[in-house]
């Protein structure tokens, strides 16, 4: 029998990773995709701390795991290539030995890649040990992300899934001539050649971990020569692969923002003035060749000032600005009308001649809001969090609602604020008595932030506390028993907050859901109806069951429990005025009665619900369970003829 080709091969390069390798390997072998659908290839790159021995022990009980031992190569590139050469899966995932996967990561990634035809797939990353992770590209799922308009190029770490046939077709392997940053040209080349790049953002796939010993190489290598070698490769790769224009500019924004920024620290730390001067001359060539106004508008003032000083060969001034940033962080800001300037050294120093435009931060000041909580409180949506505008610092918050269909705008009451930008905003959907609240339709939630007289607007939601649920919330807004609407709060695929305001009578099936219908264990003539009222703030008597026929009807109140749950006990033995339910065909509906809202939705039929009999007076009654074409529950109640019932039983 021919062995099955694994769906995915996981390649791990390990060097002196004893404290982490067990967790890493365990996270792969425990994947929900199943051992028969994966293979794990771990390359021990000459470890001296017992990593190799631990790998052999783990592999002894794992048929899908292979261990390769080799002399130390000096970096992860060569062992990763060894793993790629031995991989047999349809896809390959590169995993670092100090990181690990969440249980469903491979199953979800393979499924999405198969569905989308992905050559490269990015799985959402989450931080471990305080290490910052890329976020901008993981706001929502992207079946086919555009390299030149999305943020995927901003993550060039190798922990992604690649179609193995694609890697072999373009002959892609990790470069062996870079002592640092070998993953950047590998991933960039994959991006530039991929037909389809996909992003899985609705499940955290990879834990990206800070090592306790501080040996993450990206966090400790600030040698000028190694960082210049990497930047030289990346600038040449993009410059030669993409024609001049908006597409190339989009990619170079990343390299001027990241690789150049890292090089600035290296220049400050470099003790050899000649080496520093040579590096500045080479960077000046890149500035003259690739830098333009489009890229400049996306750069922070710190980077723009340094690039100006490099281009004009002013090394001493350059080091002073870099050291200022290193010692102080972002500079203070000066707001002049609708323009903002960062107060770095040499601002408006005529002798140094750095233009004001280099200090201007207006186009790059980003509003930020991290939500701590999001709740429905009666007719109000309450949002609490922390807001700021760039390095202008904490901001005042004004909530705004914009109607998606008509672009109508409702400016709400300002949020209450406290020290450090903490705020709590209450958005009332029934107005304040002097003017009505927002009408029916979809209302997008915006925040207008203001700091030191400077304003920016943003949609909240993408940044939020880890325990803030994105599950939809529903509530009924009631005012003076005269007006009631249904509020449906949800997060969009882009992680923004939208509220649907609707006439609640038209959406009761969404409000009152039935989870189970069963005969009571203690009384077979009592029907137990359990469900949930998906709203908040309901009065105790708001939910009931209406039992009705052509000739009669009666109401059974439901008991509300925690988180909107309800249970109603419909007794057929004591239906009305203490008497048993009469013969006839009966329908059951869940009712909601609150303010001016009076509506009902049919109780759902469940297939396993049997018919029952009970004593009624001197005889027996029978309730046969039926249903309509739309699946609504019906009861047919009839008197049982005792002689006929006895005859049928004797025959059985």
GUDRENPA-423232 format. One line per 10 residues: number of its first residue (from 1); for each residue x negated, y, z of C-alpha. Coordinates in Angstrom, 2 decimals. Each point is the difference from the previous one (the first is absolute). Layout:
BEGIN
NUM = X:Y:Z; ... $
END
This chain:
BEGIN
1 = 0.00:0.00:0.00; -1.40:3.39:-1.01; -0.54:2.29:3.02; 2.26:3.02:0.06; -1.61:3.35:-0.80; 0.19:2.20:3.09; 2.09:3.13:-0.31; -2.65:2.08:1.74; -3.64:-0.35:1.00; -1.12:2.07:2.99 $
11 = -3.71:0.90:-0.12; -1.74:1.02:3.23; -3.64:1.06:0.27; -1.19:-0.48:3.60; -3.18:1.18:1.68; -0.38:-0.06:3.79; 3.76:0.21:0.45; 0.39:-2.51:2.85; 2.35:2.20:2.10; 2.38:0.47:-2.94 $
21 = -0.29:-2.98:-2.34; 2.41:-2.26:1.91; 2.77:2.58:-0.16; -0.72:0.69:-3.68; 0.02:-3.68:-1.00; 3.02:-0.77:2.17; 1.99:2.79:-1.62; -0.62:-1.55:-3.43; 0.62:-3.64:0.93; 3.20:1.00:1.79 $
31 = 1.51:1.76:-3.01; 3.68:-0.73:-0.65; -0.78:-0.71:-3.65; -1.22:-3.44:1.13; -3.38:-1.70:-0.05; 0.76:-1.80:-3.29; 0.34:3.34:-1.81; -3.25:1.62:1.12; -3.70:-0.62:0.31; -2.37:1.77:2.37 $
41 = -3.64:0.42:-1.03; -2.30:1.41:2.68; -3.63:0.80:-0.80; -2.30:0.03:3.02; -2.67:2.48:-1.07; -2.81:-1.23:2.23; 1.65:0.80:3.34; -2.11:-0.38:3.14; 2.69:0.37:2.67; 1.80:-3.35:-0.38 $
51 = 2.42:1.15:-2.70; -1.04:-2.86:-2.29; 0.53:-2.66:2.64; 3.42:1.41:0.90; 1.01:-0.03:-3.68; -0.99:-3.68:-0.34; 2.06:-0.83:3.09; 3.05:1.82:-1.37; -0.34:-1.60:-3.44; -0.11:-3.52:1.43 $
61 = 3.75:0.20:0.71; 0.97:2.07:-3.05; 0.02:-1.80:-3.39; 0.72:3.27:-1.81; -3.14:1.67:1.42; -3.50:-0.16:-1.48; -3.16:1.40:1.57; -3.12:0.96:-1.98; -3.24:0.62:1.91; -2.70:2.12:-1.64 $
71 = -3.04:2.09:1.01; 0.75:3.58:0.95; 0.39:2.23:-3.07; 0.01:3.34:1.77; 3.59:0.99:-0.74; 3.49:-1.27:-0.85; -0.29:0.26:-3.80; -1.88:-3.25:-0.71; 2.04:-2.25:2.35; 3.23:1.45:-1.38 $
81 = -1.21:-0.84:-3.51; -0.76:-3.53:1.18; 3.56:-0.30:1.22; 1.43:1.41:-3.24; -2.04:-2.52:-2.00; 1.49:-2.88:2.02; 3.60:1.24:0.18; 2.62:-2.05:-1.86; 3.23:1.80:0.97; 2.21:1.94:-2.37 $
91 = -0.72:3.04:2.15; -2.96:0.98:2.16; 0.18:2.03:3.21; -3.18:1.54:1.44; 0.07:0.11:3.82; -2.70:1.30:2.33; -1.04:-2.31:2.85; 0.92:2.50:2.72; 3.49:0.65:-1.40; 3.06:-2.24:-0.12 $
101 = 3.35:-0.53:-1.71; 3.57:0.12:1.26; 1.85:-3.35:-0.31; 2.07:0.74:-3.12; -2.60:2.05:-1.87; -1.05:-2.50:-2.69; 3.51:-1.32:-0.60; 1.37:3.49:-0.56; -2.94:1.17:-2.11; 0.05:-3.06:-2.28 $
111 = 3.77:0.33:-0.46; -0.27:3.66:-0.93; -2.97:-0.55:-2.32; 1.86:-2.80:-1.79; 3.10:2.14:-0.35; -1.87:3.09:-1.22; -2.78:-1.64:-2.03; -2.60:1.80:2.13; -3.72:-0.08:-0.78; -0.72:1.81:3.30 $
121 = 2.30:0.16:3.01; -0.49:2.18:3.08; 1.49:-1.31:3.25; 0.76:2.52:2.72; -2.78:0.41:2.55; 0.31:0.76:3.70; -2.62:1.15:2.44; -1.75:-2.10:2.59; -2.33:1.33:2.69; 0.74:3.61:-0.90 $
131 = -1.36:-0.21:-3.54; 1.89:2.38:-2.34; 1.68:-1.67:-2.97; 1.11:1.33:-3.38; 3.66:1.08:0.16; 0.92:2.18:-2.99; 0.37:-2.89:-2.45; 2.15:-2.13:2.33; 3.08:2.19:0.30; 2.18:-2.38:-2.03 $
141 = -0.21:-3.10:-2.22; -1.34:0.68:-3.49; 0.39:-2.83:-2.52; -2.08:1.87:-2.60; -1.96:2.87:1.54; -1.48:2.58:-2.36; -3.71:0.30:0.74; -0.04:3.63:-1.13; 2.98:1.35:1.94; 0.26:-2.24:3.07 $
151 = -2.36:-0.16:3.00; -1.26:-3.55:-0.57; -3.45:1.23:-1.11; -0.46:1.49:3.46; -0.59:-3.48:1.43; -3.07:-1.69:-1.49; -0.59:-2.59:2.70; 0.02:-3.53:-1.49; 2.70:-1.56:2.21; 2.52:-0.42:-2.76 $
161 = 1.39:-2.87:-2.04; -1.31:-0.45:-3.56; 1.17:-2.25:-2.79; -2.98:-2.38:-0.40; 0.46:-0.35:-3.77; -0.20:3.81:-0.22; -3.29:0.10:1.96; -1.50:-2.71:-2.21; 1.21:1.65:-3.20; -1.73:3.31:0.79 $
171 = -2.96:-1.75:1.68; 0.37:1.98:3.22; -2.29:-0.70:2.94; -1.48:2.08:2.82; -3.15:1.93:-0.89; -3.16:-1.23:1.69; -2.01:3.20:-0.49; 1.91:2.11:2.54; -1.05:-0.32:3.66; 3.19:1.79:1.00 $
181 = 3.47:0.45:-1.52; -0.07:-2.93:-2.45; 3.79:-0.31:0.36; 0.71:3.40:-1.59; -1.14:-0.76:-3.57; 1.56:-3.49:0.23; 3.46:1.31:0.91; -0.23:3.05:-2.29; -0.89:-2.24:-2.95; 2.92:-2.28:0.82 $
191 = 2.35:2.98:0.12; -1.28:1.44:-3.29; 0.48:-3.30:-1.83; 3.22:-1.26:1.63; 3.21:-0.10:-2.03; 2.18:0.06:3.13; -0.94:1.21:3.49; 2.61:-0.71:2.68; 0.43:1.21:3.58; 1.72:-2.04:2.73 $
201 = 0.86:2.56:2.67; 2.93:-1.47:1.94; -2.10:-2.53:1.95; -3.36:0.60:1.74; -2.28:-2.58:-1.59; -3.52:0.74:1.25; -1.37:1.05:3.40; -3.05:2.18:-0.68; -2.14:-0.22:3.13; -2.67:2.13:1.62 $
211 = -2.73:-2.35:1.20; -0.85:0.33:3.68; -3.70:0.05:-0.84; 0.43:2.90:-2.45; -1.44:-2.03:-2.87; 2.59:0.90:-2.64; -2.50:1.10:-2.63; 2.23:2.79:-1.33; -0.08:1.58:3.46; -3.76:-0.03:0.51 $
221 = -1.82:0.45:-3.33; -0.75:3.70:-0.47; -3.30:-0.37:-1.84; -0.26:2.53:-2.80; -1.59:-2.38:-2.50; 2.60:-2.78:0.35; 2.94:2.39:-0.13; -1.47:1.80:-3.02; -0.38:-3.35:-1.77; 3.67:-0.77:0.56 $
231 = 1.20:3.46:-1.07; -2.19:-0.21:-3.11; 1.70:-3.27:-1.01; 3.52:1.28:0.67; -0.40:3.32:-1.83; -1.48:-1.81:-3.02; 2.72:-2.70:0.08; 2.91:2.45:-0.04; -1.73:2.47:-2.31; -0.71:-2.68:-2.59 $
241 = 3.28:-1.93:0.34; 2.59:2.79:-0.14; 0.31:2.79:-2.56; -0.11:3.60:1.32; 3.42:1.24:1.04; 2.60:-0.37:2.79; -0.56:-3.76:0.39; -3.72:0.36:0.61; 0.56:3.01:2.24; 2.36:-2.06:2.15 $
251 = -2.69:-2.62:0.63; -2.76:2.53:0.58; 2.07:1.71:2.69; -0.60:-3.13:2.05; -3.75:-0.04:-0.57; -0.53:3.71:0.66; 2.14:-0.29:3.14; -1.55:-3.22:1.36; -3.40:-0.85:-1.49; -1.17:3.63:-0.09 $
261 = 1.34:0.60:3.50; -2.02:-2.97:1.28; -3.06:1.23:-1.87; 0.27:3.35:1.78; -0.55:-1.74:3.34; -2.90:-1.92:-1.52; -1.55:3.27:-1.23; 0.24:1.48:3.51; -1.66:-3.07:1.53; -2.75:-0.30:-2.64 $
271 = -3.34:1.17:1.52; -1.85:0.13:-3.35; 0.63:3.41:-1.61; -1.24:-1.23:-3.39; 2.41:-2.95:0.05; 2.80:2.35:0.99; -0.85:2.42:-2.81; -0.12:-2.82:-2.57; 3.40:-1.28:1.12; 1.46:3.52:-0.20 $
281 = -1.28:0.38:-3.59; 1.66:-3.27:-1.01; 3.27:0.91:1.70; -0.13:3.38:-1.77; -0.05:-1.88:-3.32; 3.14:-1.90:0.98; 1.64:3.29:0.98; -0.86:1.56:-3.33; 1.14:-3.05:-1.96; 3.18:-1.11:1.74 $
291 = 1.22:2.68:2.44; 2.73:2.39:-1.17; 2.87:2.16:1.24; 2.44:-2.93:0.13; -2.26:-1.93:2.37; -0.86:3.16:1.93; 3.67:0.63:0.87; 0.11:-3.39:1.76; -3.18:0.51:2.06; -0.21:1.15:3.61 $
301 = -1.84:3.29:0.64; -2.91:-1.82:1.65; -0.66:-1.99:-3.17; 0.46:3.00:-2.30; -2.42:2.15:2.00; -2.64:-2.75:0.03; 0.36:-0.65:-3.74; -0.49:3.71:-0.67; -3.17:0.06:2.13; -1.32:-3.16:-1.71 $
311 = 0.69:1.40:-3.46; -1.91:3.19:0.91; -2.82:-1.96:1.70; 0.32:1.44:3.53; -1.14:-2.91:2.22; -0.37:1.88:3.30; 3.46:1.56:-0.24; 1.37:-3.39:-1.04; -1.40:-1.73:3.09; 1.39:2.79:2.22 $
321 = 3.54:-0.52:-1.37; -0.27:-3.79:0.29; -1.26:0.26:3.59; 2.83:2.42:0.82; 2.53:-2.55:-1.24; -1.77:-2.82:1.80; -0.08:1.88:3.32; 3.38:1.76:-0.12; 2.30:-1.90:-2.32; 2.34:2.06:-2.15 $
331 = -0.57:3.74:0.12; 2.37:2.58:1.40; 2.41:1.45:-2.53; 0.98:3.51:-1.03; 3.48:0.57:-1.45; 0.19:2.92:-2.41; 3.51:0.29:-1.36; 0.72:-3.21:-1.87; -3.67:-1.03:-0.13; -2.04:-1.90:2.58 $
341 = -3.80:0.08:0.30; -2.24:-2.30:2.02; -2.56:1.93:2.05; -3.14:-1.98:-0.78; -3.46:1.65:0.11; -0.71:2.72:-2.59; 3.67:0.92:-0.55; -0.09:3.31:-1.89; -3.74:0.25:0.52; -1.00:2.11:-3.01 $
351 = -3.62:-1.14:0.21; 0.87:-3.70:-0.25; 2.62:0.59:-2.69; 2.28:-2.98:0.65; 3.33:0.97:-1.65; 3.21:0.33:2.00; 1.53:-2.74:-2.13; -2.37:-2.53:1.57; 1.38:0.85:3.45; 3.66:0.01:-1.03 $
361 = 2.05:-2.81:1.48; 3.46:1.01:-1.23; 0.46:-2.83:-2.50; -1.35:-2.76:2.26; 1.67:0.82:3.30; 2.20:-3.03:0.58; 3.03:-0.02:2.27; 0.02:-3.01:2.30; 2.64:-1.56:2.21; -0.21:-3.19:2.01 $
371 = 3.42:-1.12:1.15; 0.23:-1.44:3.50; 3.75:-0.71:-0.01; 3.05:0.13:-2.25; 3.45:-0.45:1.56; 3.67:0.68:-0.63; 1.65:1.83:2.89; 3.68:0.37:-0.77; 0.28:2.47:-2.89; -3.72:0.81:0.05 $
381 = -3.18:-1.45:-1.41; -2.83:0.57:2.47; -3.61:-0.09:-1.19; -2.95:0.40:2.35; -3.69:0.01:-0.83; -3.08:2.14:-0.50; -0.45:2.46:-2.89; -2.93:2.03:-1.32; -1.34:1.72:-3.12; -3.57:-0.99:-0.77 $
391 = -2.49:1.65:2.30; 2.42:2.85:0.67; 1.10:-2.35:2.70; 3.36:-0.55:1.72; 3.04:1.23:-1.90; 3.50:1.17:0.80; 2.68:-2.18:-1.61; 3.20:0.94:-1.81; 2.08:-2.97:-1.25; 1.67:0.37:-3.40 $
401 = 2.56:-2.18:-1.79; 0.10:-0.06:-3.80; 2.89:-1.59:-1.82; -1.42:-2.35:-2.59; 2.85:0.29:-2.48; 0.50:3.79:0.08; -3.27:1.35:1.50; 2.10:1.82:2.63; -2.12:0.96:3.01; 0.94:0.15:3.68 $
411 = -2.51:1.59:2.38; 0.40:-1.47:3.48; -0.82:1.33:3.44; -3.76:0.30:0.70; -1.53:-2.93:1.83; -1.02:0.39:3.60; -3.80:-0.04:0.22; -2.57:-0.57:2.68; -3.77:0.15:0.26; -2.02:-1.81:-2.64 $
421 = 2.65:0.08:-2.74; 2.42:-2.40:1.71; 3.56:0.70:-1.10; 3.54:-1.31:0.27; 2.45:0.90:-2.79; 3.77:-0.51:0.19; 1.88:-0.02:-3.31; 3.75:0.38:0.56; 2.23:-1.46:-2.71; 3.23:1.62:1.24 $
431 = -1.11:3.60:0.13; -0.11:2.31:3.00; 3.60:1.22:0.02; -0.75:3.13:-2.03; -0.83:-1.85:-3.21; 0.67:-3.54:-1.23; -2.69:-2.65:-0.07; -1.40:-1.60:-3.15; 2.64:-1.37:-2.35; 0.24:-3.47:-1.50 $
441 = -2.93:-1.36:-1.98; -3.69:-0.87:0.44; -1.99:2.51:2.04; -3.80:-0.16:-0.06; -1.73:1.07:3.21; -2.77:2.60:-0.34; -2.10:1.83:2.57; -1.19:3.57:-0.49; -3.20:0.42:2.00; -1.41:3.38:0.99 $
451 = -3.43:0.68:1.55; -1.58:3.43:0.39; 2.52:1.43:-2.46; -0.79:-2.60:-2.69; 2.77:-2.35:-1.16; 0.08:-3.43:-1.59; 2.86:-2.48:-0.56; -0.11:-3.78:0.15; 2.14:-3.13:0.16; -0.51:-1.80:3.33 $
461 = -0.15:-3.76:0.38; -3.16:-1.38:-1.57; -2.02:0.62:3.18; 1.71:-1.43:3.05; -0.57:-1.85:3.25; -0.63:-3.73:-0.38; 3.11:-0.85:2.00; 2.32:2.32:-1.95; 2.44:-2.22:-1.86; 0.82:0.72:-3.63 $
471 = 3.23:-2.01:0.16; 3.08:1.96:-1.13; 2.00:1.75:2.71; 3.73:0.70:-0.16; 2.14:2.23:2.11; 3.35:1.74:-0.04; -0.02:3.73:0.49; 3.14:1.21:1.82; 1.10:3.54:0.79; 3.05:1.00:2.07 $
481 = 1.94:-3.10:-1.11; 0.55:1.68:-3.36; -2.90:-1.05:-2.16; -2.07:-3.17:-0.34; -2.62:-1.01:-2.55; -2.36:-2.93:-0.32; -3.72:0.79:0.24; -2.29:-2.52:-1.66; -3.68:0.75:0.72; -2.64:-1.91:-1.96 $
491 = -3.56:0.21:-1.25; -0.47:0.24:-3.77; -2.54:-2.21:-1.84; -2.37:2.98:0.34; 0.45:-0.04:3.81; 1.99:3.23:0.07; 3.16:0.46:2.08; 3.41:0.35:-1.64; 3.45:0.22:1.56; 3.12:-1.06:-1.87 $
501 = 3.07:1.85:1.24; 3.19:-1.78:-1.06; 3.68:-0.40:0.74; -0.14:-2.79:2.56; 3.32:-1.53:-1.09; -1.56:-1.00:-3.32; -2.95:-1.80:1.61; 1.48:-1.94:2.91; -1.37:-3.30:-1.31; -3.46:1.47:0.65 $
511 = 1.01:1.21:3.45; 1.79:-3.07:1.39; -1.75:-3.26:-0.87; 1.24:-3.43:1.13; -2.76:-2.43:0.98; 2.05:-2.98:1.17; 3.58:-1.23:0.38; 0.61:-3.12:2.10; 2.60:-1.59:2.25; -0.73:0.46:3.70 $
521 = -1.60:-2.92:1.85; 2.36:0.57:2.94; 3.22:0.52:-1.99; 0.37:-1.36:-3.51; 2.85:2.42:-0.64; -2.29:3.04:0.49; -2.00:1.34:-2.93; -3.34:1.58:0.96; -1.11:2.71:-2.45; -3.52:1.33:0.44 $
531 = -1.76:2.70:-1.97; -1.65:3.37:0.12; 1.15:3.58:-0.34; -2.92:1.54:-1.87; 0.52:3.44:1.47; -0.93:1.85:3.15; 2.06:1.87:2.56; 3.34:-1.83:-0.39; 2.68:0.26:2.73; 0.76:-3.26:1.80 $
541 = 3.42:-0.39:-1.65; -1.13:0.84:-3.54; -0.21:-3.59:-1.35; 2.85:-2.50:-0.09; 1.43:-2.90:-2.00; 3.28:0.47:-1.83; 2.02:-3.24:-0.33; 2.92:0.52:-2.38; 2.60:-1.75:-2.14; 2.89:1.22:-2.11 $
551 = 2.23:0.23:3.08; -2.24:0.83:2.94; -3.41:1.24:1.10; -1.95:0.43:3.19; -3.38:1.35:1.04; -2.80:-1.71:1.97; -2.68:2.32:1.42; -3.63:-0.95:-0.52; -2.57:0.31:2.77; -3.06:2.01:-1.00 $
561 = -3.40:-1.23:1.17; -3.65:0.89:-0.38; -1.26:1.52:-3.26; 3.51:0.18:-1.48; 0.88:-3.70:0.39; 3.64:-0.86:0.52; 2.11:-3.03:0.86; 3.77:-0.35:-0.38; 2.08:-2.87:1.44; 3.10:-0.55:-2.13 $
571 = 2.33:-2.31:1.95; 2.68:-1.76:-2.05; 1.45:-1.40:3.22; 0.68:3.46:1.50; 0.21:2.21:-3.04; 2.56:2.65:0.95; 2.11:0.63:3.09; -1.41:-3.21:1.47; 1.51:-2.16:-2.74; -1.76:-2.28:-2.48 $
581 = -0.52:1.25:-3.54; 3.06:-0.60:-2.24; -0.07:-2.09:-3.17; -1.19:1.79:-3.10; -3.00:1.02:-2.05; -2.30:2.31:1.96; -2.85:2.19:-1.15; -2.79:1.21:2.30; -1.76:3.34:-0.44; -2.62:1.82:2.03 $
591 = 1.21:3.51:0.79; -1.85:3.17:0.86; 2.00:2.81:1.61; -1.94:3.08:0.96; 0.86:3.70:-0.45; 1.83:0.34:-3.32; -1.52:-3.22:-1.30; 2.41:-2.94:-0.08; -1.00:-2.86:-2.26; -0.46:-3.74:-0.22 $
601 = -2.05:-2.63:-1.76; 0.96:-3.69:-0.34; -1.52:-2.59:2.33; -2.33:-2.25:-1.97; 0.84:-3.70:-0.48; -2.51:-2.65:1.09; 0.11:-3.38:-1.73; -0.47:-2.19:3.09; 3.05:1.37:1.81; 2.51:-2.89:0.53 $
611 = 3.74:0.07:0.58; 1.25:-0.30:3.60; 3.11:-1.03:1.93; 1.28:1.16:3.39; 3.06:-0.44:2.19; 2.72:2.55:-0.68; 3.09:-0.25:2.20; 1.27:-3.59:-0.14; -1.85:-0.73:-3.22; -3.27:0.56:-1.86 $
621 = -1.19:2.74:-2.34; -2.65:-0.26:-2.69; -2.25:2.72:-1.47; -1.46:-0.89:-3.37; -2.98:2.08:-1.07; 0.16:1.35:-3.56; -1.63:2.83:-1.90; 0.60:2.39:-2.86; -1.91:0.09:-3.28; -2.18:2.76:1.46 $
631 = -0.95:-2.14:3.03; 2.25:1.60:2.62; 1.26:-2.14:2.88; 3.68:-1.00:0.15; 1.92:-2.15:2.47; 3.13:-2.01:-0.89; 1.87:-0.73:3.24; 2.75:-2.66:-0.05; 1.96:-2.12:2.47; -1.13:-3.62:0.19 $
641 = 2.86:-2.48:-0.40; -0.72:-2.51:2.76; 1.71:-3.00:-1.63; -1.87:0.56:-3.25; -3.29:0.50:1.80; 0.49:-3.19:2.02; 0.88:-1.96:-3.14; -3.11:1.21:-1.80; -2.20:-0.87:2.97; 1.42:-3.52:0.20 $
651 = -0.65:-0.49:-3.69; -3.66:1.08:0.48 $
END
